Amino acid sequence: MPSLRSRLDSILPLVQSPAQYIGGEVNSITKDHASARVKVALCFPDAYKIGMSHLGLQILYGLLNREPGIVAERVFAPWMEMEARMRESGVPLFSLETRTPIRDFDILGFSLQYELSFTNVINMLDLAGIPLRTADRGPSDPLVIAGGSCTFQPEPIAEFLDICVLGDGEDRILDLANAVAEMKGAFRDRREYCRALVKRIPNLYAPCLYDCEYAADGRLVRMWPNCDEAPLFVNRAQVENFETSFFPTSPVVPAIECVHERINLEIMRGCPHACRFCQAGMIKLPVRARSVETLFRYAVEAYKSTGYDEMTLTSLSTADYPHLEELVARLKAEFDPKMVGISLPSLRVNERIRNIPGILNTIRKAGFTMAPEAGTERMRKVIHKLIKDEDLYAAATAAYREGWDTIKVYYMIGLPHETDADIDATCDAIIKTSQCARASRNRDGELNVTVSPFVPKAHTPFQWEPMASAERFNEIRKRMHSRVRSKKIHLKVHDPERAYVEGVVSRGNRKLAPVLVEAVKSGCKFDAWDEGFDFRRWMDVF
């Protein structure tokens, strides 16, 4: 039978963007498997162009590969046409760096950032030839672990995961890799393997070590550990010294165009505001910030190793970074002559935001984005996003005045206690934000508006709030499109049907496991993409 490499080479010319499947990118790392104590496949359950834009993946990749004896390679979900070719040719899921089947690794580490990627996880395991459920895996199968925000409520996918790492992954990944290097092959029973790992390493949740009781209608009644090693409550890992924690100053540069092509400079972790809908704001506490000196050094090193012409200062609440003005001033002095744009992610609107367009006025302008979330101060009090209208409009006015041609704003709909009057007020706020350009341009400004349906998430004050129906979301969408008619305003309201499925999965329990398997068999994958999502197919599966 032809080798894996030759079979792969025969199908690559037949698919779109084959460069995403061959590795060899700038700053990628290839190490010798023969001398490795442990081999880790870092699996991102989405397309290459999404996964390569994710800072967490770059952090784990760099952190593991700097350690002697540890091999870490990247794996992404192959796009649908590539998967079909792989299955036809008998090509299993493989790593980019060495084209090694991922079933030959010791650890498969999945990054779970979005509930609708769960079907991709199951599909990737199937494509790799690895038993889907923990209970069916033997001593030669890799340990399947997961990290990311969805591991704080992983129950729908729990049967497929051996271990969940809760919290800051970089705080535990080396402990886990070293433990597996010592223990692999020592246990014939997967449950005993998980017991040994949980006993040795904190912050791990092994679903197989917990039992569940359900009511007659399927609701979860209670859940409890079934062995002494499993804690009743699993604490999350937390990087204590964020100043000195690992940062990838030589990230892998993608081989094809990706969603974000820029230096992601993580300036702060955690958010001080505790918005009632925001899961990230709850699970990333406490707030930790890096110094200006450290961030400036990281920026210079990352630019030298990548050559990107854009840099973004990332955090959950960048406008709250205590030394923002000083940091931006130093970055501008260094990077304006190099024509590198500096951008900030979606900004919380507060009094300080009025000055940000001025301090961010670089030679090469990147994005300027604000997240008011709700259109009235009453609704912002409900969601605990305590911002004022005048600050929003002052920031928009300053951004247009300083030369931004387009600004972007984020809103949510379907929030608890929301009324039609609140929706109308949101439309009025959108229109008024665009009109802020008149102060300097005598015309309305270009405004990109993204509106997302509210989906209740675990570990938030709103976790038990009801979610609006798909019919209600469609009513709101029609109402907003009928009121916001300016050609300068580009209004995008996310699909309420996709939000409905996300809501089911985000609050589901282990009884969803067979549903997810059946969904994958029915063709549900890449559900975050319009090309992949099929609401009717999901409803048929349910």
ROGU-365442 format. One line per 10 residues: number of its first residue (from 1); their letters; for each residue z negated, y, x of C-alpha. Coordinates in Angstrom, 1 decimal. Layout:
BEGIN
NUM	a	Z/Y/X ~ ...
This chain:
BEGIN
1	mpslrsrlds	0.0/0.0/0.0 ~ 0.8/3.5/1.4 ~ -2.1/5.4/2.8 ~ -3.9/8.1/0.8 ~ -2.4/10.8/3.1 ~ 1.1/9.6/2.5 ~ 0.6/9.2/-1.2 ~ -0.8/12.7/-1.3 ~ 2.0/14.1/0.8 ~ 4.5/12.6/-1.7
11	ilplvqspaq	3.1/14.5/-4.7 ~ 2.2/17.9/-3.2 ~ 5.8/19.2/-3.3 ~ 5.8/18.4/-7.0 ~ 2.9/20.7/-8.1 ~ 2.3/24.4/-8.3 ~ 0.4/26.1/-5.4 ~ 0.1/22.9/-3.2 ~ -1.7/25.0/-0.5 ~ -4.9/24.8/-2.6
21	yiggevnsit	-5.0/21.0/-2.0 ~ -4.5/20.8/1.8 ~ -7.4/22.7/3.4 ~ -6.9/24.2/6.9 ~ -7.8/27.8/5.8 ~ -9.1/30.4/8.1 ~ -12.8/29.8/8.8 ~ -12.8/26.3/7.3 ~ -14.7/23.7/9.3 ~ -13.7/20.1/10.1
31	kdhasarvkv	-16.2/17.8/11.7 ~ -16.2/14.2/12.9 ~ -17.3/11.8/10.2 ~ -18.0/9.1/12.7 ~ -20.9/11.0/14.3 ~ -22.3/12.3/11.0 ~ -25.8/11.4/9.8 ~ -25.0/12.5/6.3 ~ -21.8/13.6/4.6 ~ -21.9/16.1/1.7
41	alcfpdayki	-19.0/16.9/-0.7 ~ -19.6/20.3/-2.3 ~ -17.9/20.0/-5.7 ~ -17.0/23.0/-7.8 ~ -16.0/21.8/-11.3 ~ -13.2/24.3/-11.8 ~ -9.9/25.4/-10.2 ~ -9.7/26.3/-6.5 ~ -9.0/30.0/-7.4 ~ -12.4/30.2/-9.2
51	gmshlglqil	-14.5/28.1/-6.8 ~ -13.3/29.9/-3.7 ~ -14.5/33.1/-5.3 ~ -18.0/31.8/-5.6 ~ -20.5/33.1/-3.0 ~ -23.0/30.2/-3.6 ~ -20.4/27.6/-2.5 ~ -19.7/29.6/0.7 ~ -23.5/29.8/1.4 ~ -24.1/26.1/1.1
61	ygllnrepgi	-20.9/25.3/3.1 ~ -21.9/27.5/6.0 ~ -25.5/26.5/6.0 ~ -24.8/22.7/6.0 ~ -22.0/22.8/8.6 ~ -24.0/24.8/11.1 ~ -26.4/21.8/11.4 ~ -25.5/19.0/13.9 ~ -24.9/15.7/12.3 ~ -24.2/17.1/8.8
71	vaervfapwm	-20.7/17.2/7.4 ~ -19.9/19.4/4.4 ~ -16.5/19.5/2.8 ~ -15.2/21.2/-0.3 ~ -13.8/19.6/-3.5 ~ -12.4/21.4/-6.5 ~ -11.1/20.2/-9.9 ~ -7.4/19.5/-9.5 ~ -5.3/21.4/-12.0 ~ -4.0/19.3/-14.9
81	emearmresg	-0.5/18.7/-13.5 ~ -2.0/17.7/-10.1 ~ -4.5/15.4/-11.8 ~ -1.7/13.7/-13.7 ~ 0.2/13.1/-10.4 ~ -2.9/11.8/-8.7 ~ -3.6/9.3/-11.4 ~ 0.1/8.1/-11.5 ~ 0.0/7.6/-7.7 ~ -3.4/6.1/-7.4
91	vplfsletrt	-4.8/9.1/-5.4 ~ -8.6/9.4/-5.9 ~ -10.4/12.8/-5.8 ~ -10.6/13.9/-2.2 ~ -12.1/16.6/0.0 ~ -10.0/19.4/1.4 ~ -11.0/19.3/5.0 ~ -10.2/15.7/5.8 ~ -8.6/14.3/2.6 ~ -11.5/11.8/2.4
101	pirdfdilgf	-12.1/10.2/-1.0 ~ -15.3/11.7/-2.3 ~ -16.7/8.3/-3.2 ~ -17.1/7.8/0.6 ~ -19.6/10.7/0.9 ~ -23.3/10.3/0.8 ~ -24.0/13.3/-1.5 ~ -21.8/14.9/-4.2 ~ -23.2/18.3/-4.9 ~ -21.9/20.0/-8.1
111	slqyelsftn	-22.3/23.7/-8.8 ~ -23.0/24.1/-12.5 ~ -22.5/27.7/-13.5 ~ -21.0/27.3/-17.0 ~ -21.7/24.8/-19.7 ~ -18.0/24.4/-20.5 ~ -17.5/23.0/-17.0 ~ -19.5/19.8/-17.9 ~ -16.3/18.0/-19.0 ~ -14.8/18.8/-15.6
121	vinmldlagi	-17.8/17.2/-13.9 ~ -17.4/14.0/-15.8 ~ -13.6/14.0/-15.3 ~ -14.1/14.5/-11.5 ~ -16.5/11.6/-11.3 ~ -13.9/9.4/-13.2 ~ -11.1/10.6/-10.9 ~ -13.2/9.7/-7.9 ~ -13.8/6.2/-9.2 ~ -17.6/6.7/-9.3
131	plrtadrgps	-19.6/5.3/-12.2 ~ -20.3/8.1/-14.7 ~ -23.9/7.4/-15.5 ~ -26.8/7.2/-13.1 ~ -27.9/3.8/-14.6 ~ -24.6/2.3/-13.6 ~ -24.5/3.4/-9.9 ~ -25.2/1.0/-7.1 ~ -26.4/1.4/-3.5 ~ -23.0/2.2/-2.1
141	dplviaggsc	-22.3/5.0/-4.6 ~ -23.0/8.6/-3.5 ~ -26.1/10.5/-4.7 ~ -24.8/12.9/-7.5 ~ -26.8/16.1/-7.5 ~ -26.3/19.5/-9.1 ~ -27.5/23.1/-8.6 ~ -26.8/26.4/-10.3 ~ -28.0/28.1/-13.5 ~ -27.0/25.2/-15.8
151	tfqpepiaef	-29.5/22.9/-14.1 ~ -32.3/24.8/-15.9 ~ -31.0/23.1/-19.1 ~ -28.9/20.2/-18.0 ~ -29.8/17.7/-20.8 ~ -26.3/17.3/-22.2 ~ -25.1/16.1/-18.8 ~ -28.4/14.6/-17.6 ~ -27.3/11.0/-17.8 ~ -24.5/11.7/-15.3
161	ldicvlgdge	-26.7/13.4/-12.7 ~ -29.1/11.7/-10.3 ~ -30.9/14.9/-9.1 ~ -30.9/18.5/-10.2 ~ -32.1/21.1/-7.7 ~ -33.7/24.0/-9.6 ~ -33.6/27.5/-8.2 ~ -32.3/28.8/-4.8 ~ -30.2/25.9/-3.5 ~ -30.3/27.0/0.1
171	drildlanav	-34.0/26.6/0.1 ~ -33.8/22.8/-0.5 ~ -30.3/21.6/0.4 ~ -31.2/20.8/4.1 ~ -34.3/18.9/3.0 ~ -32.3/16.9/0.6 ~ -29.5/16.2/3.1 ~ -32.0/15.1/5.8 ~ -33.9/12.8/3.3 ~ -30.6/11.2/2.2
181	aemkgafrdr	-29.7/10.6/5.9 ~ -32.9/8.6/6.2 ~ -32.9/6.8/2.9 ~ -29.2/6.0/2.1 ~ -28.7/2.4/1.5 ~ -32.4/1.6/1.4 ~ -32.6/1.3/-2.4 ~ -30.6/-1.1/-4.5 ~ -31.9/0.6/-7.7 ~ -30.9/4.2/-8.3
191	reycralvkr	-34.0/5.0/-10.2 ~ -36.2/4.0/-7.2 ~ -34.0/6.1/-4.9 ~ -34.6/9.1/-7.2 ~ -38.4/8.4/-7.3 ~ -38.5/8.4/-3.5 ~ -36.6/11.7/-3.3 ~ -38.7/13.5/-5.9 ~ -41.9/12.3/-4.2 ~ -40.8/13.8/-0.9
201	ipnlyapcly	-39.1/17.0/-2.0 ~ -40.3/19.7/-4.5 ~ -38.2/21.5/-7.0 ~ -36.2/18.4/-7.9 ~ -35.6/17.2/-11.5 ~ -34.4/13.6/-11.8 ~ -33.4/13.0/-15.4 ~ -33.8/9.2/-15.2 ~ -37.5/9.7/-14.5 ~ -38.1/11.2/-17.9
211	dceyaadgrl	-38.0/9.7/-21.4 ~ -37.2/11.4/-24.7 ~ -38.2/10.8/-28.3 ~ -36.0/12.0/-31.1 ~ -36.6/12.6/-34.8 ~ -34.6/10.9/-37.5 ~ -32.2/13.8/-37.6 ~ -31.6/13.7/-33.9 ~ -33.7/16.7/-32.8 ~ -35.8/16.3/-29.6
221	vrmwpncdea	-39.5/15.7/-30.5 ~ -40.9/15.4/-27.0 ~ -40.1/14.5/-23.4 ~ -42.3/13.1/-20.7 ~ -42.3/11.6/-17.1 ~ -42.0/7.8/-17.0 ~ -43.5/7.5/-13.5 ~ -46.2/9.0/-11.4 ~ -43.8/10.7/-9.0 ~ -42.1/12.9/-11.6
231	plfvnraqve	-44.0/16.1/-12.3 ~ -44.6/17.2/-15.9 ~ -43.2/20.7/-15.0 ~ -40.6/21.2/-12.3 ~ -41.0/24.4/-10.3 ~ -37.9/26.2/-9.1 ~ -37.1/26.7/-5.4 ~ -37.3/30.2/-4.2 ~ -36.2/31.8/-1.0 ~ -39.2/33.7/0.1
241	nfetsffpts	-37.7/35.8/2.9 ~ -34.4/37.0/1.6 ~ -34.0/39.3/4.5 ~ -33.5/36.4/6.9 ~ -32.0/33.8/4.6 ~ -28.6/32.5/5.5 ~ -25.6/34.6/4.7 ~ -22.0/33.4/5.4 ~ -20.5/36.0/7.7 ~ -17.5/33.8/8.3
251	pvvpaiecvh	-16.6/32.6/4.7 ~ -13.5/30.5/4.2 ~ -10.5/32.6/3.4 ~ -8.5/31.1/0.5 ~ -5.0/29.8/1.1 ~ -3.7/31.1/-2.3 ~ -4.4/34.1/-4.5 ~ -7.9/33.8/-6.1 ~ -9.8/35.6/-8.8 ~ -11.8/37.6/-6.2
261	erinleimrg	-10.4/38.2/-2.7 ~ -13.1/40.3/-1.1 ~ -16.3/40.2/1.0 ~ -19.2/39.5/-1.3 ~ -22.2/41.2/0.2 ~ -25.3/40.0/-1.7 ~ -27.7/42.9/-1.4 ~ -30.4/41.8/-3.8 ~ -31.5/38.8/-5.7 ~ -33.3/39.0/-9.1
271	cphacrfcqa	-33.4/41.7/-11.7 ~ -36.4/43.9/-12.7 ~ -35.3/44.5/-16.3 ~ -35.7/41.2/-18.2 ~ -33.0/41.7/-20.8 ~ -33.8/39.3/-23.6 ~ -30.4/37.6/-23.7 ~ -30.0/37.2/-19.9 ~ -30.8/33.8/-18.4 ~ -30.0/34.9/-14.8
281	gmiklpvrar	-32.5/37.7/-15.1 ~ -35.2/35.1/-16.0 ~ -34.5/32.4/-13.5 ~ -33.8/34.5/-10.4 ~ -37.1/36.4/-10.2 ~ -38.8/37.8/-8.3 ~ -36.6/40.7/-7.1 ~ -35.8/40.5/-3.4 ~ -33.7/43.0/-1.4 ~ -32.1/43.0/2.1
291	svetlfryav	-32.4/45.9/4.4 ~ -29.6/48.4/5.0 ~ -29.4/47.4/8.7 ~ -29.0/43.7/7.9 ~ -26.4/44.3/5.2 ~ -24.4/46.6/7.5 ~ -24.4/44.0/10.2 ~ -23.3/41.3/7.7 ~ -20.5/43.5/6.4 ~ -19.1/44.3/9.9
301	eaykstgyde	-19.2/40.6/10.9 ~ -17.6/39.4/7.6 ~ -14.8/42.0/8.0 ~ -14.0/40.9/11.5 ~ -13.8/37.2/10.4 ~ -11.8/37.7/7.2 ~ -9.8/41.0/7.3 ~ -10.4/41.6/3.6 ~ -9.6/45.1/2.3 ~ -12.3/45.1/-0.4
311	mtltslstad	-16.0/44.6/-0.3 ~ -18.4/44.3/-3.3 ~ -22.1/44.8/-3.3 ~ -23.3/42.0/-5.5 ~ -26.6/41.5/-7.3 ~ -27.7/41.2/-10.9 ~ -28.6/44.9/-10.9 ~ -26.9/46.7/-8.0 ~ -27.8/50.1/-9.3 ~ -31.5/49.2/-8.8
321	yphleelvar	-31.1/48.5/-5.1 ~ -33.6/50.9/-3.5 ~ -31.4/52.0/-0.6 ~ -28.1/52.2/-2.4 ~ -27.1/55.7/-1.3 ~ -27.9/55.0/2.4 ~ -26.1/51.7/2.4 ~ -22.9/53.0/0.8 ~ -22.9/56.0/3.2 ~ -23.0/53.7/6.2
331	lkaefdpkmv	-20.4/51.4/4.8 ~ -18.1/54.3/3.9 ~ -18.4/55.7/7.5 ~ -17.5/52.4/8.9 ~ -14.8/51.1/6.5 ~ -13.1/54.2/5.1 ~ -11.0/54.5/8.3 ~ -10.1/50.8/7.9 ~ -8.9/51.4/4.3 ~ -11.5/49.0/2.9
341	gislpslrvn	-12.6/49.6/-0.7 ~ -16.2/49.3/-1.8 ~ -17.0/48.2/-5.3 ~ -20.1/47.4/-7.3 ~ -20.3/44.7/-10.0 ~ -21.1/45.6/-13.6 ~ -23.7/48.3/-13.4 ~ -26.8/48.8/-15.5 ~ -26.6/52.3/-17.0 ~ -29.5/54.5/-16.1
351	erirnipgil	-30.1/58.0/-14.8 ~ -29.1/56.9/-11.3 ~ -25.7/55.8/-12.3 ~ -24.6/59.4/-12.9 ~ -24.4/59.8/-9.1 ~ -22.8/56.5/-8.2 ~ -19.1/57.6/-8.6 ~ -19.8/60.4/-6.1 ~ -21.4/58.3/-3.4 ~ -18.8/55.5/-4.0
361	ntirkagftm	-15.8/57.8/-3.7 ~ -14.1/55.8/-1.0 ~ -10.5/56.4/0.3 ~ -9.4/53.1/-1.2 ~ -10.9/52.9/-4.7 ~ -12.0/49.5/-6.0 ~ -13.4/48.7/-9.5 ~ -16.0/50.7/-11.4 ~ -17.7/48.7/-14.1 ~ -20.6/49.4/-16.5
371	apeagtermr	-22.5/47.0/-18.8 ~ -24.0/48.9/-21.8 ~ -23.9/45.6/-23.8 ~ -24.7/47.3/-27.1 ~ -23.4/50.5/-28.8 ~ -26.6/51.9/-30.2 ~ -30.0/52.7/-28.6 ~ -31.6/50.7/-31.4 ~ -29.8/47.6/-30.5 ~ -30.4/48.2/-26.8
381	kvihklikde	-34.1/48.2/-27.6 ~ -33.7/44.9/-29.4 ~ -32.2/43.3/-26.4 ~ -34.5/45.2/-24.0 ~ -31.6/47.0/-22.2 ~ -33.2/50.5/-22.3 ~ -30.3/52.8/-21.5 ~ -29.3/56.2/-22.9 ~ -26.0/57.3/-24.3 ~ -25.9/60.4/-22.2
391	dlyaaataay	-26.3/58.4/-19.0 ~ -23.3/56.2/-20.0 ~ -21.1/59.2/-20.8 ~ -22.2/61.1/-17.7 ~ -21.3/58.2/-15.4 ~ -17.9/57.7/-17.1 ~ -17.2/61.5/-16.8 ~ -18.1/61.4/-13.1 ~ -16.0/58.3/-12.4 ~ -12.8/59.8/-14.0
401	regwdtikvy	-13.5/63.1/-12.2 ~ -13.9/61.3/-8.8 ~ -10.5/59.7/-9.2 ~ -10.9/56.3/-10.9 ~ -7.8/55.8/-13.0 ~ -9.5/52.9/-14.9 ~ -13.1/52.0/-15.6 ~ -14.4/48.8/-17.2 ~ -17.2/48.3/-19.7 ~ -18.9/45.2/-21.1
411	ymiglphetd	-20.3/44.8/-24.6 ~ -21.8/41.9/-26.6 ~ -21.4/41.1/-30.3 ~ -23.4/38.8/-32.6 ~ -26.7/39.9/-31.2 ~ -29.9/39.3/-33.2 ~ -30.6/41.9/-35.8 ~ -27.1/43.4/-35.4 ~ -25.4/45.1/-38.4 ~ -21.9/46.4/-39.2
421	adidatcdai	-23.2/49.9/-38.5 ~ -24.0/48.7/-34.9 ~ -20.5/47.4/-34.5 ~ -19.0/50.7/-35.8 ~ -21.3/52.5/-33.3 ~ -20.1/50.3/-30.5 ~ -16.5/51.2/-31.4 ~ -17.4/54.9/-31.4 ~ -19.1/54.5/-28.0 ~ -15.9/52.9/-26.6
431	iktsqcaras	-13.7/55.7/-27.8 ~ -16.1/58.4/-26.6 ~ -16.2/56.7/-23.1 ~ -12.5/56.9/-22.8 ~ -12.6/60.6/-24.0 ~ -14.9/61.4/-21.0 ~ -11.8/61.8/-18.9 ~ -10.8/64.9/-20.8 ~ -13.3/66.9/-18.9 ~ -11.3/66.6/-15.7
441	rnrdgelnvt	-7.8/65.4/-16.9 ~ -7.2/66.9/-20.3 ~ -6.4/63.4/-21.6 ~ -8.2/60.2/-22.5 ~ -8.9/57.8/-19.6 ~ -7.8/54.2/-19.2 ~ -10.6/51.9/-20.3 ~ -10.8/48.1/-20.1 ~ -13.3/46.8/-22.6 ~ -14.5/43.2/-22.6
451	vspfvpkaht	-16.5/42.0/-25.6 ~ -18.4/38.7/-25.4 ~ -20.0/36.8/-28.3 ~ -23.8/36.3/-27.9 ~ -24.7/32.7/-26.9 ~ -28.4/31.9/-26.8 ~ -29.5/30.5/-23.5 ~ -32.5/28.4/-22.5 ~ -35.5/30.2/-20.7 ~ -34.7/33.5/-22.4
461	pfqwepmasa	-36.7/35.3/-25.1 ~ -33.6/34.8/-27.4 ~ -33.4/31.1/-26.7 ~ -34.3/30.1/-30.3 ~ -32.4/32.9/-32.0 ~ -29.5/31.7/-34.3 ~ -26.0/32.2/-33.1 ~ -23.5/34.0/-35.4 ~ -20.9/31.8/-36.9 ~ -17.3/31.7/-35.7
471	erfneirkrm	-16.3/33.4/-39.1 ~ -18.7/36.2/-38.4 ~ -17.4/36.7/-34.9 ~ -13.8/36.8/-36.2 ~ -14.9/39.4/-38.8 ~ -16.4/41.6/-36.0 ~ -13.3/41.1/-33.9 ~ -11.0/42.3/-36.7 ~ -13.3/45.2/-37.4 ~ -13.3/46.4/-33.8
481	hsrvrskkih	-9.5/46.1/-33.4 ~ -9.0/48.1/-36.6 ~ -11.3/50.9/-35.4 ~ -10.3/51.1/-31.7 ~ -6.6/52.0/-31.7 ~ -6.1/54.2/-28.6 ~ -3.3/53.1/-26.3 ~ -5.6/54.1/-23.4 ~ -8.2/51.5/-24.4 ~ -7.5/47.8/-23.7
491	lkvhdperay	-9.9/45.8/-25.9 ~ -10.4/42.1/-25.2 ~ -12.8/40.2/-27.5 ~ -13.5/36.7/-26.2 ~ -12.6/33.7/-28.2 ~ -15.4/33.0/-30.8 ~ -14.4/29.3/-31.1 ~ -15.0/28.8/-27.4 ~ -18.3/30.5/-27.7 ~ -19.2/28.2/-30.5
501	vegvvsrgnr	-18.7/25.1/-28.4 ~ -20.6/26.8/-25.5 ~ -23.5/27.4/-27.9 ~ -23.6/23.7/-29.0 ~ -23.6/22.5/-25.4 ~ -26.0/25.2/-24.0 ~ -28.7/24.1/-26.4 ~ -27.8/20.4/-26.7 ~ -29.9/17.4/-25.7 ~ -29.0/14.0/-24.2
511	klapvlveav	-27.4/12.9/-27.4 ~ -24.4/15.0/-26.4 ~ -23.6/12.7/-23.5 ~ -21.3/10.3/-25.4 ~ -19.7/13.4/-27.1 ~ -18.8/14.8/-23.6 ~ -17.4/11.5/-22.5 ~ -15.3/11.2/-25.6 ~ -14.2/14.8/-25.2 ~ -12.9/14.0/-21.7
521	ksgckfdawd	-11.1/11.0/-22.9 ~ -9.5/13.1/-25.6 ~ -8.2/15.6/-23.0 ~ -10.9/18.3/-23.0 ~ -11.1/19.8/-19.6 ~ -10.8/23.3/-18.1 ~ -12.3/24.6/-21.3 ~ -12.9/28.0/-19.8 ~ -9.2/28.4/-19.6 ~ -6.8/29.2/-22.5
531	egfdfrrwmd	-4.5/26.5/-21.1 ~ -7.2/23.9/-21.4 ~ -9.4/24.8/-24.4 ~ -8.5/23.2/-27.8 ~ -11.0/23.9/-30.5 ~ -9.5/21.5/-33.0 ~ -9.8/18.7/-30.4 ~ -13.5/19.5/-29.9 ~ -14.1/19.5/-33.6 ~ -12.4/16.1/-33.9
541	vf	-14.7/14.8/-31.2 ~ -17.8/16.1/-32.9
